[in-house]
Amino acid sequence: MGPSGCGKTTLLNALSRRGRVTAGEVRYGESGSLWSKKLKRKVALVEQDDCLFPMLTVREQIRYSAALRLPSLSPKEREDRAQALIETLRLDKCAETAVGDSSVVEKRGVSGGERKRLSIALQLLTLPALLFCDEPTSGLDSSITLSVVEALKDLTRITGVTVVCSIHQPSSQVFALFDKLILLNKGEALYQGPTLEAANRFATLGLPCPATFGHAEWLLEALVLERFGEVELDALRAEHGVAAFAPFARHTGAAAASAPDEKLPWLAQVRVLVSRCWKVAKGSLWSYELATLQLVIGLLEGLLFARIGYAEEDAAIRFRACFIIVVKSMFFPMLNALPVIPTSEVLLRKELAVGAYSLSAWFMPATTIPLLPDFINAAVNFVPMYWIAGVADDAGAFFLSTCAIICTIICFQSIGYVFSIVSGRRSGSVTMVFMSFCFLFSGVFAPLDKIALPWIGYLNPLFYATCFVAQSVFLQGTSYEQDDASKPPKTRDEVLNDANLYTPAGVCAAVLLGVAVLVRLLAFLLLQRKMRRVLLVQTAVHDEVPSAPKHAATVTVQAEPSPKLQPGLAGAVSANVEAV
């Protein structure tokens, strides 16, 4: 506990091994084990912000997390553990309620306290020995705060887990629930010991707690208003600072070695993540409002080009219709792709930090399922426009044009993912610049062989998409009557050559899909690099226990076997950490 900026979150991040290691060591257990992949499963952190799937129920959130993080358990064992956590953390009444979005009134689901208890339950699935909670009561009212801390207190009694919380200004009821207190100020520990004795220690220094103050309130006021003199501070530093700790006693063995290094097979990870992504996305696959918009636009376009003929001037009109078809297949998918990865990054980082799955297993369903709404909306728009306009009265041409639209959507959605990762908040502006390039150098406004840099148009995916559709709708065997009746009709190939759209449909499809594959690979590599830079958990493994640091703090907790959560948390839990 301590005032804002005293180092509470920094201390928790150091002990839970979050963030880049700059100096020093943290040791765990009676053996003084250093951080390892196996130890990571025994240390959990509940961050201050609850990041959950609004569309999933409380039970579904726990089930999917259990499926990913507990591969060695049978489905029944996972279900039993999920149910035990729901009961232990008092989530029974809201187990089938969608979590919802607390920032949107119409989409509110569970309460703030229930969200926090759900976040705690997700971290308890692997039966950690240490549970760190960064300000678990932040933003909650007094009654909900009390219920959250009482749930944490119950956890220590029922499961034997050691719970370490940072807290800013608790009420007297909440303060009394904690067994021990570390009081921080400006990065220093000024008190470490039983919670209810802290005020008495301050009283011996000439600062008794007034009758109108609660103990926690008085302790914080004494620190914030700097009521201590240097003599009192030196006494507290000598008693509770780094120099007060006995040297760390080195033991043999590895307390964390018993934690299994579990990892779900890659294909199984993909299967679980596909199921979860589908459940999250299926509510947004169909929107009556958006479908109506696309349908109306398609009808208007059909009326605009109604029954295109086969005269010489009709060739240009048919080219414009082809261009409009591919522009919509570029515009909406690319814009829709921009928020997909940024809105998932926080939850992705947290789940990667606990080793729930690999990034590649997440990337495939998370970036593929969002294609479905784009396909549906494109179909609603394209079908009426195509047949009313008479772009090509041929079923084969229709299906080939549909393939062109699918390839175009996949290509430009992939490009949108790259822009969202590289450009961040500026991704919208970067996307508009790229779209302008695609429009201007598509070959529709000016033939590519007539511009200053004719080769640049062939770097434009929209050019190949336009060629693909044009090759589909300009049917073999058709001809276009010229205005000069003395001249023979122009063949289909002559019309396409005049417009520089002679690239075969197969080549266009290969280019669009090739660009999609390469760009998606680039997006994955960029996201992987970004996650490595911001990922909180360090993965360095120490096989041996080196010499102990000069000073360390020791916390020992005795716990009874858990009647609910199975063995794994019971017994003595000893954590030795370097004083920070």
C-alpha atoms as one frame of an Amber mdcrd trajectory, in Angstrom:
protein
   0.000   0.000   0.000   1.127   3.534  -0.601   0.295   6.819  -2.317   0.230
   7.180  -6.082   3.665   6.865  -7.655   5.231   5.112  -4.674   6.189   2.013
  -6.691   3.371  -0.470  -6.017   2.891  -1.562  -9.630   6.654  -1.518 -10.243
   7.179  -3.852  -7.290   4.420  -6.222  -8.440   5.802  -6.247 -11.986   9.245
  -7.112 -10.636   7.976  -9.921  -8.424   5.698 -11.357 -11.124   8.427 -10.974
 -13.733   6.641  -8.480 -15.952   8.601  -6.039 -18.063  12.218  -5.928 -19.143
  14.800  -6.962 -16.556  17.342  -4.150 -16.097  19.218  -5.345 -12.989  18.942
  -7.591  -9.960  17.269 -10.931  -9.365  13.991 -12.304  -8.042  14.054 -15.676
  -6.282  11.204 -18.012  -5.449  10.636 -20.928  -3.091  12.811 -22.482  -0.427
  15.411 -23.380  -3.048  15.795 -19.820  -4.253  14.737 -20.723  -7.795  15.158
 -18.170 -10.533  12.498 -17.521 -13.175  11.780 -20.372 -15.566   9.049 -21.550
 -17.910   7.879 -24.069 -15.348   7.853 -21.496 -12.567   5.824 -19.172 -14.779
   2.852 -21.514 -14.402   2.991 -21.108 -10.612   2.979 -17.293 -10.641  -0.059
 -15.388 -11.897  -0.866 -11.692 -12.217  -4.300 -10.072 -12.359  -3.754  -6.706
 -14.007  -5.640  -3.568 -13.081  -7.654  -3.422 -16.300 -10.071  -6.278 -16.966
  -9.740  -7.368 -20.585 -12.429  -9.906 -21.445 -14.605 -10.946 -24.385 -17.878
  -8.987 -24.062 -19.839 -11.514 -26.157 -18.935 -14.592 -24.107 -20.591 -15.638
 -20.882 -18.649 -15.989 -17.646 -18.655 -19.773 -17.958 -17.549 -19.679 -21.610
 -14.617 -17.401 -20.771 -13.386 -19.886 -18.166 -14.045 -22.925 -20.396 -12.048
 -21.601 -23.338  -9.180 -20.529 -21.106  -9.176 -23.964 -19.452  -9.182 -25.708
 -22.840  -6.089 -23.753 -23.868  -4.150 -23.804 -20.614  -4.997 -27.230 -19.159
  -4.317 -29.719 -21.982  -3.388 -32.567 -19.629  -6.837 -32.625 -18.016  -9.824
 -34.438 -19.457 -12.867 -32.371 -20.506 -14.698 -33.458 -17.341 -11.762 -32.457
 -15.123 -11.574 -29.066 -16.820 -15.310 -28.585 -16.352 -15.038 -29.551 -12.678
 -12.232 -27.071 -12.111 -14.157 -24.312 -13.883 -17.217 -25.023 -11.751 -15.099
 -25.033  -8.578 -13.690 -21.613  -9.434 -17.155 -20.273 -10.216 -18.375 -21.408
  -6.810 -15.279 -20.272  -4.916 -15.386 -16.770  -6.415 -19.180 -16.464  -6.072
 -19.892 -16.296  -9.785 -22.779 -18.788  -9.696 -25.528 -16.249 -10.306 -23.867
 -14.701 -13.352 -22.236 -17.819 -14.845 -24.544 -17.802 -17.880 -24.536 -14.011
 -18.302 -22.545 -12.358 -21.089 -19.687 -10.267 -19.723 -20.776  -7.263 -21.790
 -19.073  -3.926 -22.292 -19.052  -1.684 -19.232 -18.443   1.410 -21.381 -21.664
   0.966 -23.396 -24.940   1.226 -21.472 -26.874  -0.974 -23.923 -24.263  -3.741
 -23.743 -23.593  -3.903 -20.014 -23.436  -7.408 -18.652 -21.942  -8.416 -15.333
 -21.026  -5.914 -12.624 -17.557  -4.488 -12.055 -16.944  -6.778  -9.094 -18.012
  -9.825 -11.083 -15.684  -8.813 -13.933 -12.794  -8.572 -11.487 -13.600 -11.937
  -9.903 -13.773 -13.457 -13.393 -10.318 -12.060 -14.173  -9.062 -13.675 -10.969
 -10.708 -16.997 -11.862  -8.968 -17.060 -15.250  -5.581 -16.724 -13.542  -6.390
 -19.429 -10.981  -7.037 -22.134 -13.580  -3.451 -23.376 -13.457  -3.461 -23.478
  -9.622  -0.684 -20.930  -9.118   1.189 -20.755  -5.813   1.450 -16.959  -6.031
  -1.310 -14.644  -7.244  -0.477 -10.973  -7.741  -3.364  -8.488  -8.061  -2.580
  -4.975  -9.258  -5.128  -2.673  -7.584  -8.035  -5.149  -7.837 -10.431  -2.620
  -6.294  -9.678   0.259  -8.644 -12.858   1.902  -9.957 -15.198  -0.134  -7.739
 -17.576   1.220  -5.113 -17.158   0.323  -1.438 -19.548  -2.650  -1.347 -18.133
  -4.256  -4.498 -14.595  -3.593  -3.264 -15.358  -5.446  -0.055 -16.838  -8.410
  -1.956 -13.746  -8.678  -4.194 -11.293  -8.602  -1.287 -13.422 -11.062   0.700
 -13.290 -13.405  -2.302  -9.502 -13.107  -2.338  -9.393 -13.800   1.390 -11.522
 -16.911   0.872  -9.070 -18.066  -1.806  -6.180 -18.062   0.662  -8.187 -20.213
   3.071  -9.707 -22.610   0.531  -6.892 -23.089  -1.981  -3.727 -22.183  -0.104
  -2.639 -19.667  -2.751  -0.581 -16.706  -1.577  -2.309 -13.493  -2.683  -0.290
 -10.291  -2.985  -2.293  -7.129  -3.744  -1.412  -3.538  -4.376  -4.026  -1.147
  -3.062  -4.295   2.617  -2.907  -6.700   3.731  -0.169  -8.785   0.901   1.304
 -11.643   1.276   3.768 -11.164   0.056   7.334 -13.108  -3.138   6.586 -11.020
  -3.931   3.531  -7.764  -2.992   5.271  -8.476  -5.407   8.137  -8.854  -8.340
   5.731  -5.168  -8.297   4.755  -2.794 -10.338   6.912   0.406  -8.446   6.220
   1.284  -5.017   4.909   4.187  -3.535   2.992   3.933   0.251   3.187   5.734
   1.985   0.331   6.716   5.600  -0.131   8.894   7.000  -2.913  10.204   3.537
  -3.767  11.121   2.661  -0.164   9.559   0.124   2.200   8.787   1.959   5.438
   6.860  -0.850   7.113   6.585  -4.598   6.674   4.605  -6.674   9.106   1.126
  -7.437  10.434  -1.434  -5.070   8.926  -3.160  -4.043  12.142   0.117  -3.225
  13.909   1.254  -0.608  11.399  -0.632   2.244  13.072   0.814   1.243  16.461
   4.320   1.419  15.002   3.639   4.934  13.729   2.309   5.864  17.186   5.623
   4.882  18.780   7.249   7.470  16.491   4.989  10.214  17.796   2.229   9.950
  15.180  -0.756   8.260  16.854  -3.826   7.650  14.730  -6.578  10.215  15.519
  -9.922   8.817  16.595 -11.610  10.251  13.506  -9.273   8.417  11.099  -9.169
   4.829   9.935  -5.765   3.184  10.111  -5.234   3.011   6.337  -6.360   6.598
   5.876  -3.986   7.814   8.585  -0.993   5.868   7.282  -1.412   7.339   3.809
  -1.951  10.873   5.098   1.191  10.647   7.205   3.159   9.696   4.081   1.562
  12.105   1.620   1.741  15.119   3.931   5.279  14.134   5.025   4.532  14.242
   8.723   7.720  12.276   9.424  11.037  13.888  10.120  14.316  12.451   8.911
  14.933  10.816  12.296  11.662   8.864  12.115  12.261   7.925   8.466  15.749
   6.657   9.260  14.300   4.522  12.059  11.710   3.015   9.690  14.333   2.405
   6.998  16.601   0.646   9.464  13.746  -1.517  10.719  11.982  -2.342   7.453
  14.355  -1.405   4.618  16.792  -3.568   2.658  19.391  -3.694   5.431  16.853
  -5.248   7.831  16.704  -8.584   6.013  18.858 -11.550   6.880  21.016 -13.045
   4.117  19.165 -15.474   1.852  19.697 -19.094   2.877  20.551 -21.194  -0.141
  18.832 -24.562  -0.432  19.165 -27.353  -2.926  16.416 -28.520  -5.221  13.855
 -26.570  -7.207  10.479 -25.841  -5.688   8.943 -24.948  -9.023  10.210 -27.974
 -10.897   7.085 -29.926 -10.116   4.958 -27.634 -12.265   4.339 -29.422 -15.568
   5.371 -27.657 -18.738   2.017 -28.097 -20.474   1.377 -26.954 -24.001  -1.617
 -27.747 -26.164  -0.630 -29.091 -29.622  -0.698 -26.443 -32.331  -3.644 -27.883
 -34.273  -5.611 -28.260 -31.053  -4.866 -24.608 -30.237  -6.187 -23.593 -33.641
  -9.329 -25.665 -33.144 -10.106 -24.057 -29.772  -9.320 -20.563 -31.044 -11.479
 -21.044 -34.150 -14.371 -22.053 -31.912 -13.847 -19.051 -29.649 -13.405 -16.578
 -32.516 -16.544 -17.908 -34.170 -18.588 -17.561 -30.986 -17.256 -14.020 -30.494
 -17.838 -12.969 -34.112 -21.071 -14.707 -35.029 -23.205 -11.991 -33.465 -21.703
  -9.416 -35.818 -21.731 -11.483 -39.020 -25.099 -10.116 -40.065 -26.303  -6.561
 -39.623 -29.716  -5.645 -41.020 -28.659  -2.015 -41.237 -25.465  -2.735 -43.159
 -27.164  -5.357 -45.349 -29.889  -2.875 -46.244 -27.265  -0.274 -47.108 -25.396
  -2.694 -49.381 -28.615  -3.862 -51.018 -29.782  -0.313 -51.755 -26.363   0.587
 -53.194 -26.444  -2.534 -55.360 -29.927  -1.695 -56.655 -28.904   1.885 -57.464
 -25.820   0.667 -59.324 -27.938  -1.842 -61.207 -30.333   0.919 -62.273 -27.413
   3.142 -63.269 -25.986   0.534 -65.653 -29.311  -1.123 -66.517 -28.963  -3.538
 -69.427 -25.569  -2.644 -70.820 -25.509  -3.242 -74.569 -22.820  -4.273 -77.033
 -22.197  -1.092 -78.999 -18.740   0.511 -79.069 -19.638   3.044 -76.364 -21.021
   0.228 -74.179 -17.519  -1.212 -73.792 -16.433   1.837 -71.751 -19.610   1.603
 -69.651 -18.921  -2.060 -68.934 -15.350  -1.157 -67.888 -16.734   1.385 -65.413
 -19.086  -1.243 -63.999 -16.127  -3.602 -63.527 -14.208  -0.862 -61.728 -17.080
  -0.112 -59.360 -17.355  -3.821 -58.507 -13.695  -4.097 -57.482 -13.531  -0.716
 -55.718 -16.171  -1.839 -53.227 -14.268  -5.096 -52.762 -11.200  -3.051 -51.890
 -12.664  -0.209 -49.839 -14.805  -1.949 -47.199 -12.553  -4.958 -46.426  -9.459
  -2.789 -46.011 -11.196  -0.355 -43.657 -12.843  -3.175 -41.711  -9.441  -4.827
 -41.205  -7.848  -1.791 -39.527  -9.326  -2.256 -36.007  -9.159  -6.076 -35.875
  -5.630  -6.487 -34.503  -5.340  -3.257 -32.424  -8.542  -4.036 -30.516  -7.259
  -7.543 -29.737  -3.706  -6.643 -28.748  -4.224  -6.195 -25.002  -5.959  -9.541
 -24.548  -3.519 -11.176 -26.977  -0.567  -9.901 -24.976  -2.038 -11.184 -21.721
  -2.761 -14.650 -23.098   0.646 -14.932 -24.760   2.207 -13.861 -21.472   0.754
 -16.876 -19.666   1.605 -19.228 -22.529  -2.017 -20.007 -23.429  -1.182 -20.500
 -27.122   1.265 -19.565 -29.848   0.881 -16.395 -31.886   0.581 -18.311 -35.162
  -2.337 -20.360 -33.789  -4.141 -17.123 -32.850  -3.321 -15.268 -36.059  -5.007
 -17.691 -38.439  -8.583 -17.643 -37.060  -8.387 -14.073 -35.757  -7.609 -12.691
 -39.213  -9.648 -15.146 -41.296 -13.054 -15.179 -39.609 -13.460 -11.383 -40.132
 -13.578 -12.171 -43.871 -17.067 -13.640 -43.501 -18.959 -10.350 -42.983 -17.136
  -8.882 -45.999 -18.139 -11.868 -48.146 -21.770 -11.629 -47.009 -22.040  -7.894
 -47.633 -20.332  -8.208 -51.012 -22.846 -10.873 -52.050 -25.808  -8.729 -50.961
 -24.467  -5.860 -53.060 -23.084  -7.712 -56.077 -25.941 -10.087 -56.990 -28.660
  -7.474 -57.724 -26.191  -5.066 -59.337 -24.784  -7.746 -61.654 -28.059  -9.097
 -63.019 -29.993  -5.821 -63.200 -27.141  -4.078 -65.006 -26.644  -7.015 -67.330
 -22.887  -6.861 -66.898 -22.748 -10.323 -68.483 -25.809 -12.515 -68.885 -23.885
 -15.716 -68.308 -23.718 -17.932 -65.210 -20.068 -18.844 -65.843 -19.100 -15.187
 -66.010 -21.041 -14.558 -62.801 -19.188 -17.256 -60.867 -15.822 -16.174 -62.273
 -16.598 -12.574 -61.254 -17.477 -13.869 -57.798 -14.054 -15.516 -57.602 -12.488
 -12.195 -58.584 -14.357 -10.438 -55.755 -13.263 -13.080 -53.235  -9.604 -12.748
 -54.267  -9.846  -8.953 -54.107 -11.372  -8.983 -50.621  -8.709 -11.357 -49.283
  -5.901  -9.300 -50.827  -6.963  -5.896 -49.562  -8.014  -7.137 -46.147  -4.473
  -8.507 -45.740  -3.005  -5.136 -46.723  -5.242  -3.495 -44.111  -3.745  -5.720
 -41.402  -0.235  -4.562 -42.287  -1.247  -0.899 -42.168  -2.937  -1.370 -38.782
   0.226  -2.901 -37.283   2.741  -0.545 -38.854   0.862   2.756 -38.672  -1.055
   2.438 -35.405  -3.302   5.459 -34.898  -2.343   6.810 -38.319  -3.504   3.685
 -40.124  -6.635   5.446 -41.434  -4.597   8.197 -43.099  -2.065   5.738 -44.520
  -4.894   3.608 -45.893  -6.504   6.585 -47.635  -3.187   7.469 -49.290  -2.811
   3.876 -50.499  -6.398   3.850 -51.789  -5.714   7.052 -53.718  -2.735   5.382
 -55.354  -4.884   2.388 -56.285  -7.623   4.592 -57.778  -5.316   6.799 -59.827
  -3.084   4.064 -61.208  -5.759   1.474 -61.940  -5.727   2.131 -65.691  -9.337
   3.357 -65.674  -8.737   7.117 -65.587  -5.703   7.037 -67.880  -4.197   4.153
 -69.864  -1.072   2.917 -68.109   1.012   3.198 -71.287   0.210   6.916 -71.495
   1.342   7.980 -67.973   4.824   9.141 -66.962   5.658   5.955 -65.061   3.772
   3.184 -66.858   5.382   0.401 -64.816   3.978   1.716 -61.521   0.456   0.624
 -62.415   1.566  -2.990 -62.499   2.423  -2.717 -58.773  -1.208  -1.884 -58.069
  -3.356  -4.824 -56.845  -6.494  -2.951 -57.943  -5.291  -3.083 -61.544  -5.181
  -6.890 -61.429  -8.580  -7.022 -59.720 -10.065  -4.870 -62.484  -8.430  -7.083
 -65.128  -9.819 -10.185 -63.426 -13.409  -8.907 -63.481 -13.052  -7.546 -67.024
 -11.727 -10.878 -68.265 -14.766 -12.489 -66.653 -17.562 -10.250 -67.969 -16.253
  -9.614 -71.484 -17.436 -12.942 -72.842 -15.630 -14.933 -75.471 -17.305 -14.631
 -78.860 -18.929 -11.259 -78.204 -18.277  -8.287 -80.474 -18.901  -4.550 -80.223
 -20.385  -2.628 -83.151 -18.338   0.436 -84.016 -19.893   3.847 -84.616 -18.574
   3.731 -88.153 -20.751   1.080 -89.750 -18.180   0.568 -92.516 -15.739  -0.857
 -89.967 -16.037  -4.411 -88.709 -17.129  -4.968 -85.094 -14.400  -5.071 -82.466
 -13.771  -8.443 -80.933 -13.637  -9.022 -77.204  -9.822  -9.305 -77.234  -9.435
  -6.070 -79.202 -11.581  -4.185 -76.682  -9.547  -5.520 -73.738  -6.246  -4.741
 -75.476  -7.374  -1.169 -76.155  -8.025  -0.743 -72.413  -4.719  -2.424 -71.394
  -6.742  -5.066 -69.500  -5.424  -8.040 -71.386  -3.800  -9.853 -68.421  -5.347
 -13.361 -68.247  -7.756 -14.092 -65.384  -5.559 -16.892 -64.050  -2.559 -14.575
 -63.805  -4.679 -11.930 -62.042  -5.950 -14.489 -59.522  -2.400 -15.720 -58.866
  -1.138 -12.159 -58.320  -3.973 -11.224 -55.926  -3.667 -14.408 -53.878   0.130
 -14.211 -53.947   0.041 -10.657 -52.639  -2.440 -11.765 -49.951  -0.170 -14.584
 -48.783   2.969 -12.434 -48.735   1.254  -9.515 -47.021  -0.341 -11.758 -44.391
   3.056 -13.306 -43.711   4.481  -9.797 -43.362   1.641  -8.848 -41.005   2.348
 -11.919 -38.871   6.088 -11.188 -38.691   5.451  -7.548 -37.788   2.974  -8.545
 -35.080   5.384 -11.161 -33.766   8.116  -8.546 -33.537   5.778  -6.139 -31.802
   4.629  -8.745 -29.290   8.217  -9.647 -28.482   8.925  -6.012 -27.703   5.897
  -5.398 -25.502   5.318  -8.866 -24.071   5.353  -8.673 -20.301   6.653 -12.079
 -19.323  10.339 -12.829 -19.657  11.093 -16.359 -20.852  14.727 -16.750 -19.849
  15.217 -20.105 -18.156  17.782 -20.726 -15.398  18.757 -24.361 -14.972  20.924
 -23.794 -11.913  20.489 -21.722  -8.798  23.380 -19.255  -8.639  24.608 -17.614
  -5.498  21.971 -15.806  -3.526  21.622 -12.040  -3.396  22.940 -10.334  -0.340
  19.546  -9.400   1.057  16.180 -11.026   0.499  12.720 -11.032   2.006  11.078
 -14.310   2.990   7.335 -14.964   3.126   6.029 -18.363   4.281   2.366 -19.370
   4.131   0.923 -22.610   5.560  -2.260 -23.853   3.865  -4.603 -26.780   4.272
  -5.376 -29.082   1.317  -8.051 -27.655  -0.918 -11.406 -29.435  -0.819 -12.414
 -27.990  -4.198  -9.525 -27.293  -6.513  -7.614 -30.582  -6.222  -3.996 -30.913
  -4.981  -1.405 -28.479  -6.215  -1.931 -25.429  -4.023  -1.894 -27.180  -0.677
   1.090 -27.365   1.609   3.713 -24.824   2.538   4.325 -22.092  -0.004   7.534
 -20.162   0.476   8.501 -17.190  -1.648  11.922 -15.548  -1.364  12.315 -12.339
  -3.287  15.011  -9.770  -3.515  14.078  -6.555  -1.724  13.242  -3.984  -4.371
